[in-house]
């Protein structure tokens, strides 16, 4: 049985002040430990540049935290090659480790949990799920992870970037682990850990490929701001653009309370009159990009990341964004896609960020299910967060996500397009 097969494989959130997000409408702040404090901000650095936090020595196991368990006692599907087929009634045990007891991260964790359970509700045959809540401290998260790994075949989580870094650096990964964020560590991930977190930096690199394909030989002007997420996105784009053999110029625009400095916009307009580029890459949110295009016009081909998506309701009637190209999740820009429509929409996800976290939860379940059915193997998944390609590289997992391409049309919002970078 799969459970027996998996037995041979042996698998912290630091609360931070929430960063305000400006997306042209009211938005719930996303804690920086989930990324960069911006829409879609579950982002990893362009290159690992910090050491992992030093975890405290494992303490004596504390009493098990409250947990939620759901079981559907139906046999698992057999492997495609016919080997290791599960016997009738066999179940794979999956732990979902989330900071549900954290004041800073609790709402985000609940969105992921709701999405994960929506995936389980639809495709949970033979999968037993144990929801394991944790708090903010490293010790609490590591103890919860150790218990989850001991009692289950697969662990999904943690969610916070620092928590993933602590687990990845603590030599406790003895079971297949589906991490929900990109850790900032300067060492390889444990062989049994695969990371499916969302990344603005990876979006920027894919946008660079897309822009280079559509604008061969074109000169790009890169626009950013002083926010940490903007600097990281600019760095990811320009580094990849250089690897493609292309040059760029960069302008940082001063932003205060969501508004781009008027003098900076006037200087930018004069610059373009003297030396006009062929295209623009904007590491800006939707409201900032709207201001820039109001000042310089909409004729230049313009590319961005998912932070530029204001949502269909908030961004309706914004002709300044017409023609802007960006990447985002199928969940947010392809609601009528067959792979998206089969899952219920969350009733209390009031921002695009919470929608994206809910979608991440759905795909986290689907990835865990694939790992359970095909242990030690790669697979492809047409997910609600994008096309996921999981490969085995020298016995370790490597994950790539291809997000959906979209163009803002006629003041109505972003619509998916067939062209993919």
C-alpha positions as CSV (number, residue, x, y, z in Angstrom):
1,X,0.0,0.0,0.0
2,X,1.0,3.6,-0.6
3,X,1.2,4.3,3.1
4,X,3.7,1.5,3.6
5,X,5.6,2.6,0.5
6,X,5.9,6.1,1.9
7,X,7.2,4.9,5.3
8,X,10.6,4.3,3.6
9,X,10.9,8.0,2.6
10,X,11.1,9.8,6.0
11,X,9.7,14.9,6.5
12,X,8.0,29.9,12.2
13,X,6.4,32.5,11.5
14,X,7.8,35.8,13.0
15,X,4.9,38.2,13.2
16,X,5.6,41.5,11.4
17,X,3.7,44.7,11.0
18,X,1.4,44.5,8.1
19,X,2.4,46.5,5.1
20,X,-0.2,48.6,3.4
21,X,-1.1,47.6,-0.1
22,X,-2.3,50.0,-2.7
23,X,-4.2,48.4,-5.5
24,X,-6.7,51.1,-6.4
25,X,-9.2,49.9,-3.9
26,X,-9.5,49.0,-0.2
27,X,-7.3,46.1,0.6
28,X,-6.4,44.0,3.6
29,X,-2.6,44.3,4.5
30,X,-0.6,41.2,3.8
31,X,2.1,40.5,6.5
32,X,5.6,41.0,5.1
33,X,6.6,37.5,6.2
34,X,4.3,36.2,3.5
35,X,6.3,38.0,0.9
36,X,6.7,41.7,0.2
37,X,3.5,43.2,1.5
38,X,2.0,43.8,-1.9
39,X,-0.7,42.2,-4.0
40,X,0.5,38.8,-4.9
41,X,3.4,39.3,-2.5
42,X,4.2,35.7,-1.7
43,X,7.6,36.3,-3.3
44,X,11.0,34.9,-3.1
45,X,14.3,36.9,-3.5
46,X,15.8,36.9,-7.0
47,X,18.8,35.2,-5.5
48,X,19.2,33.8,-1.9
49,X,20.9,36.5,0.0
50,X,20.3,35.8,3.7
51,X,21.2,33.1,6.0
52,X,18.4,31.1,7.5
53,X,17.4,32.0,11.0
54,X,19.1,29.8,13.6
55,X,16.3,27.6,15.0
56,X,16.2,26.8,18.7
57,X,17.2,23.3,19.7
58,X,14.2,21.0,19.5
59,X,12.4,21.0,22.8
60,X,10.6,18.1,24.4
61,X,7.4,17.4,22.5
62,X,4.6,19.4,23.9
63,X,1.0,18.2,24.0
64,X,-0.4,17.8,20.5
65,X,-2.2,21.0,19.4
66,X,-5.8,20.9,18.5
67,X,-6.3,19.6,15.0
68,X,-9.0,18.9,12.5
69,X,-9.1,15.5,10.7
70,X,-11.2,14.6,7.7
71,X,-11.1,11.1,6.2
72,X,-12.7,9.6,3.1
73,X,-11.9,5.9,3.4
74,X,-11.8,5.1,-0.4
75,X,-8.9,3.4,-2.1
76,X,-6.3,5.6,-3.7
77,X,-5.8,5.5,-7.4
78,X,-3.0,3.1,-8.6
79,X,0.2,4.5,-10.0
80,X,0.2,4.9,-13.8
81,X,2.8,2.2,-14.2
82,X,0.7,-0.2,-12.2
83,X,3.3,-0.5,-9.4
84,X,2.6,0.1,-5.7
85,X,-1.2,0.1,-6.3
86,X,-3.1,0.9,-3.2
87,X,-5.2,-1.8,-1.7
88,X,-9.0,-1.1,-1.1
89,X,-9.5,1.1,1.9
90,X,-5.9,2.4,1.9
91,X,-5.4,6.1,2.8
92,X,-2.6,8.5,2.5
93,X,-2.2,10.8,5.6
94,X,-1.6,14.4,4.8
95,X,-0.9,17.1,7.5
96,X,-1.7,20.7,6.7
97,X,0.6,22.9,8.9
98,X,-0.6,26.5,9.1
99,X,-0.1,29.5,11.5
100,X,-3.8,29.5,12.3
101,X,-3.1,30.6,15.9
102,X,-1.1,33.7,14.7
103,X,-2.6,37.1,15.1
104,X,-0.5,38.4,12.1
105,X,-0.9,35.4,9.8
106,X,-4.2,33.8,10.9
107,X,-6.4,35.3,8.2
108,X,-4.0,34.4,5.4
109,X,-3.6,30.9,6.9
110,X,-7.4,30.5,7.0
111,X,-7.6,31.4,3.3
112,X,-5.1,28.7,2.5
113,X,-6.9,26.2,4.7
114,X,-10.3,26.9,3.0
115,X,-8.8,26.4,-0.4
116,X,-7.0,23.2,0.6
117,X,-10.3,21.8,2.0
118,X,-12.1,22.8,-1.2
119,X,-9.6,20.7,-3.1
120,X,-10.1,17.8,-0.7
121,X,-13.8,18.1,-0.9
122,X,-13.7,17.5,-4.7
123,X,-10.8,15.1,-5.1
124,X,-10.1,13.7,-1.6
125,X,-10.8,10.0,-2.2
126,X,-8.3,8.1,-0.2
127,X,-6.7,11.2,1.4
128,X,-6.9,11.8,5.2
129,X,-6.2,15.4,6.1
130,X,-5.1,16.6,9.5
131,X,-5.0,20.3,10.0
132,X,-2.2,21.2,12.4
133,X,-2.3,24.8,13.7
134,X,0.8,26.6,14.9
135,X,1.6,30.0,16.3
136,X,4.4,32.5,15.5
137,X,7.4,31.2,17.3
138,X,10.1,29.1,15.8
139,X,9.9,26.5,18.6
140,X,6.2,26.2,18.2
141,X,6.4,25.7,14.5
142,X,9.2,23.2,14.7
143,X,7.5,21.1,17.3
144,X,4.2,21.2,15.3
145,X,6.1,20.1,12.2
146,X,7.8,17.2,14.0
147,X,4.5,15.9,15.3
148,X,2.9,16.4,11.8
149,X,5.7,14.4,10.2
150,X,5.6,11.7,12.7
151,X,1.8,11.1,12.4
152,X,1.4,11.6,8.6
153,X,2.9,10.5,5.3
154,X,3.1,14.0,3.7
155,X,3.3,17.5,5.3
156,X,1.9,20.6,3.5
157,X,3.4,23.8,5.0
158,X,4.6,25.9,6.6
159,X,3.2,29.1,5.1
160,X,5.5,32.0,6.3
161,X,8.8,32.4,4.5
162,X,10.8,32.5,7.8
163,X,9.0,29.3,9.0
164,X,9.9,27.5,5.8
165,X,13.5,28.6,6.2
166,X,13.6,27.3,9.7
167,X,12.2,23.9,8.8
168,X,14.4,23.6,5.8
169,X,17.5,24.4,7.9
170,X,16.7,22.2,10.9
171,X,17.3,18.7,9.5
172,X,13.8,17.6,10.5
173,X,12.5,17.0,7.0
174,X,11.9,13.2,7.0
175,X,8.7,13.1,4.9
176,X,7.7,14.6,1.6
177,X,7.0,18.3,2.4
178,X,5.1,20.8,0.2
179,X,6.3,24.2,1.4
180,X,4.0,27.1,0.7
181,X,6.6,29.9,0.5
182,X,10.2,30.4,-0.8
183,X,12.7,30.4,2.0
184,X,15.7,32.8,2.0
185,X,18.5,30.3,2.7
186,X,22.0,29.9,1.2
187,X,21.9,26.1,1.1
188,X,20.0,23.5,-1.0
189,X,16.6,22.6,0.1
190,X,16.1,19.1,1.7
191,X,15.6,16.5,-1.0
192,X,12.1,15.8,0.1
193,X,10.9,19.4,0.1
194,X,9.2,21.0,-2.8
195,X,8.3,24.7,-2.9
196,X,5.1,25.9,-4.5
197,X,4.9,29.4,-3.1
198,X,3.9,32.3,-5.4
199,X,6.7,34.6,-6.5
200,X,6.6,38.1,-8.0
201,X,10.3,37.6,-9.0
202,X,9.5,34.5,-11.0
203,X,6.7,36.5,-12.7
204,X,9.2,39.2,-13.6
205,X,11.5,36.7,-15.2
206,X,8.7,35.2,-17.2
207,X,7.5,38.6,-18.3
208,X,11.0,39.4,-19.5
209,X,10.8,36.3,-21.7
210,X,7.4,37.4,-23.0
211,X,8.6,41.0,-23.7
212,X,11.7,39.8,-25.5
213,X,9.6,37.5,-27.7
214,X,7.2,40.3,-28.6
215,X,9.7,43.1,-28.8
216,X,12.8,41.6,-30.4
217,X,15.7,44.1,-30.2
218,X,13.5,46.6,-28.3
219,X,15.0,49.0,-25.7
220,X,13.2,48.8,-22.4
221,X,12.7,51.4,-19.7
222,X,12.2,49.8,-16.3
223,X,10.1,51.7,-13.8
224,X,10.1,51.0,-10.1
225,X,9.9,52.5,-6.7
226,X,11.6,52.4,-3.3
227,X,9.5,49.6,-1.8
228,X,11.3,46.4,-1.1
229,X,9.0,44.3,-3.4
230,X,9.6,46.8,-6.2
231,X,13.4,46.7,-5.9
232,X,13.2,42.9,-5.9
233,X,11.0,42.8,-9.0
234,X,13.2,45.3,-10.8
235,X,16.3,43.2,-9.9
236,X,14.7,40.0,-11.1
237,X,13.6,41.5,-14.4
238,X,16.8,43.4,-15.2
239,X,19.0,40.4,-14.3
240,X,17.0,38.1,-16.6
241,X,16.9,40.7,-19.3
242,X,20.7,40.9,-19.2
243,X,20.9,37.1,-19.5
244,X,18.8,37.4,-22.7
245,X,21.5,39.7,-24.0
246,X,19.5,42.9,-23.7
247,X,20.1,46.3,-22.1
248,X,17.8,48.5,-20.1
249,X,17.6,51.9,-18.4
250,X,16.0,52.1,-14.9
251,X,14.0,54.9,-13.3
252,X,12.9,54.8,-9.6
253,X,9.8,56.9,-9.0
254,X,9.2,58.5,-5.6
255,X,5.9,57.3,-4.1
256,X,4.2,58.7,-1.1
257,X,0.9,57.4,0.3
258,X,0.3,55.6,-3.0
259,X,0.8,58.7,-5.2
260,X,3.7,59.1,-7.6
261,X,5.5,62.4,-7.2
262,X,4.2,64.9,-9.7
263,X,7.7,66.4,-10.4
264,X,9.0,62.9,-11.1
265,X,6.2,62.2,-13.6
266,X,7.0,65.5,-15.3
267,X,10.7,64.6,-15.5
268,X,9.8,61.2,-16.9
269,X,7.6,62.7,-19.6
270,X,10.4,65.0,-20.7
271,X,12.8,62.1,-20.7
272,X,10.6,60.1,-23.1
273,X,10.3,63.1,-25.4
274,X,14.1,63.2,-25.8
275,X,14.9,59.4,-25.7
276,X,11.8,57.2,-26.3
277,X,12.3,53.5,-25.5
278,X,10.5,50.7,-27.4
279,X,8.8,49.3,-24.3
280,X,8.3,49.7,-20.6
281,X,8.4,47.3,-17.7
282,X,6.7,48.6,-14.6
283,X,7.3,47.2,-11.1
284,X,4.3,49.2,-9.9
285,X,0.9,48.5,-8.5
286,X,-2.2,49.2,-10.5
287,X,-2.8,52.7,-9.0
288,X,0.8,53.8,-9.5
289,X,0.8,52.5,-13.1
290,X,-2.4,54.3,-13.8
291,X,-0.8,57.6,-12.7
292,X,2.3,57.0,-14.8
293,X,0.3,56.2,-18.0
294,X,-1.9,59.2,-17.4
295,X,1.3,61.3,-17.5
296,X,3.2,59.6,-20.4
297,X,0.3,58.2,-22.5
298,X,-0.7,54.7,-23.4
299,X,1.1,54.1,-26.7
300,X,4.3,52.4,-25.4
301,X,4.0,48.6,-25.0
302,X,3.9,48.2,-21.2
303,X,4.5,45.0,-19.2
304,X,4.0,44.3,-15.4
305,X,3.5,41.6,-12.8
306,X,0.3,40.6,-11.0
307,X,0.7,43.6,-8.6
308,X,-0.6,45.7,-11.5
309,X,-4.0,43.8,-11.4
310,X,-6.6,46.0,-9.6
311,X,-9.3,43.3,-10.0
312,X,-12.2,43.6,-12.4
313,X,-14.5,45.5,-10.0
314,X,-11.9,48.0,-8.7
315,X,-10.2,48.5,-12.1
316,X,-13.3,48.9,-14.3
317,X,-13.3,52.1,-16.2
318,X,-9.5,52.6,-16.1
319,X,-8.7,53.3,-19.7
320,X,-5.2,54.4,-18.6
321,X,-4.3,50.7,-18.3
322,X,-5.5,49.7,-21.7
323,X,-3.0,47.4,-23.4
324,X,-0.9,46.7,-20.3
325,X,0.4,43.1,-20.3
326,X,1.0,41.1,-17.1
327,X,1.0,37.6,-15.6
328,X,-1.4,36.5,-12.9
329,X,-3.0,33.3,-11.6
330,X,-5.7,31.6,-13.7
331,X,-7.9,31.8,-10.6
332,X,-8.0,35.6,-10.8
333,X,-8.1,36.2,-14.6
334,X,-9.7,33.0,-16.0
335,X,-12.7,32.4,-13.7
336,X,-14.5,30.6,-16.5
337,X,-11.6,28.2,-17.3
338,X,-12.8,24.6,-16.9
339,X,-10.1,23.8,-14.3
340,X,-11.1,26.8,-12.3
341,X,-14.9,26.6,-12.4
342,X,-15.0,23.2,-10.7
343,X,-14.0,24.8,-7.3
344,X,-16.3,27.0,-5.2
345,X,-15.4,30.7,-4.7
346,X,-14.6,31.7,-1.2
347,X,-17.4,33.8,0.3
348,X,-15.1,35.9,2.6
349,X,-12.0,36.5,0.5
350,X,-12.4,40.3,0.1
351,X,-9.1,41.0,-1.6
352,X,-7.1,39.6,-4.5
353,X,-4.4,38.5,-2.1
354,X,-6.8,36.4,-0.1
355,X,-8.2,35.0,-3.4
356,X,-4.6,34.0,-4.4
357,X,-4.0,32.4,-1.1
358,X,-7.2,30.4,-1.4
359,X,-6.1,29.3,-4.9
360,X,-2.7,28.3,-3.5
361,X,-4.5,26.1,-1.0
362,X,-6.4,24.3,-3.8
363,X,-3.2,23.6,-5.7
364,X,-1.3,22.6,-2.5
365,X,-3.9,19.8,-2.0
366,X,-3.6,18.8,-5.6
367,X,0.2,18.7,-5.4
368,X,0.1,16.7,-2.2
369,X,-2.3,14.2,-3.9
370,X,0.1,13.8,-6.8
371,X,3.0,13.2,-4.5
372,X,0.9,10.6,-2.6
373,X,0.0,8.8,-5.8
374,X,3.4,9.0,-7.5
375,X,6.0,9.1,-4.8
376,X,9.5,10.1,-5.9
377,X,8.3,11.0,-9.4
378,X,7.8,14.2,-11.4
379,X,4.4,15.3,-12.7
380,X,2.6,18.1,-14.6
381,X,-0.5,19.8,-13.1
382,X,-2.8,22.3,-14.8
383,X,-3.5,24.2,-11.6
384,X,-5.6,27.2,-10.6
385,X,-2.3,29.0,-9.8
386,X,-0.8,28.1,-13.2
387,X,0.8,25.3,-15.0
388,X,2.9,23.4,-12.4
389,X,5.8,21.3,-13.6
390,X,7.4,19.2,-10.9
391,X,10.6,17.3,-11.8
392,X,13.1,15.2,-9.9
393,X,16.7,16.5,-10.2
394,X,19.3,14.3,-8.7
395,X,16.8,12.9,-6.2
396,X,15.5,16.4,-5.3
397,X,12.3,18.2,-6.3
398,X,12.4,21.1,-8.8
399,X,9.2,23.1,-9.3
400,X,8.3,25.6,-12.1
401,X,5.0,27.5,-12.4
402,X,3.8,29.1,-15.6
403,X,1.2,31.7,-14.9
404,X,-1.5,33.0,-17.3
405,X,-0.8,35.9,-19.6
406,X,-3.4,38.8,-19.6
407,X,-4.0,42.1,-21.3
408,X,-6.1,45.0,-20.0
409,X,-8.8,45.7,-22.5
410,X,-11.2,48.6,-23.1
411,X,-11.3,49.8,-19.5
412,X,-13.0,46.6,-18.4
413,X,-10.1,44.7,-16.7
414,X,-7.5,42.1,-17.5
415,X,-8.5,39.3,-19.8
416,X,-6.4,36.1,-20.4
417,X,-4.8,35.9,-23.8
418,X,-3.6,32.8,-25.7
419,X,-0.1,34.1,-26.0
420,X,2.1,32.7,-23.2
421,X,5.6,33.8,-22.4
